[in-house]
Amino acid sequence: MQWLRKHGTLDWKSKTPMKKKAPPKTYISQLEKKIKLLEAEKQILNRAIDIADDLFNTEIRKKYLPLSQAASDNQGEPNNQSEL
């Protein structure tokens, strides 16, 4: 103890408390607020994309073919892997 007082740099007077974890209920409510915020941002972004599409006559969003439809379209075709 004497060595620490003489040579140590530890400040005994300023004790910073450890940060405690939030209780599960508050953590869940924080996550729900974040979800609502992200959903609102998503709606704003989608609306902005729709407006830009209308103004500039473009298609910003890529149109993907659903996997089930793509699989059903390829059922009648033979697999010719020699052509690849």
N, C-alpha and C positions, 0 to 999 in steps of 0.2 A: 504494500500500500504506500509506503514511504517513497519507494522508487518511482511509482506512478505519479505521485505528487511532485516529485523533483524533476523527472525527465519526461513524463508522459504528456500527451497533448489532449487527452480526453477531458472534455468539459462536463463536469458532473452537474452543473447547475442547469444547463439547457437540455432537459430531457424531452425529446420529441416523441410523442406517442406513436405507436405502430398503427398503421392504417388498417382498420377492421373491414372485413368483407361485409357487403350489404346483405341484409336478410333476403331469403329467396323471394318473398313477396315483392319487395321493392325492386329487386333485380328483374323479376318477371314484368313488373309494370314499366320499368325502363325499356326493356326489350319491346314491349307492346307499343310504346310511344315511338320507338325507332322504326318499327314496322309501319305504323301509320304515316310517319314522315316519308319513308321510302316509297310507299304507295302513292302518296300525293305527288312526290317528285316524278314518279313514273308516269302518272297521268298528265302532268304538265309537259313532260318530254314528248309523250305520244301526241299530245295536242299540237305542240310546236312542229313536230314532224308532219302531221296532217296538214297544217297550214302551209308549210314550206312546199309540200307536194302539190297543193292546190295552186299556189302562187307561181311556181316555177315549172309546173307540168312535169314533174320528175317522180321517180319511185325510189325513195331513199331506203325503204325497208326491202330486204331480200325476201323473195317468196320461196319458201322451202316446200318441197313436195313431202307430204307425210310418208313415213316409212311403210305403213300398211298399204297405202295406195301404190307406192313404188314396187313393193313386193308382189302385189296382185297383177300389176302390169307386166312384170317379168316372168310370170308363171308359164306362159305359153311358149316362151322363147328358150331354145336350147342353149346350154352354156358352152360356148366355143372359146375355150381358153387358149387354143393354139393360135388364135388371131392376136392375142395380147402379146 
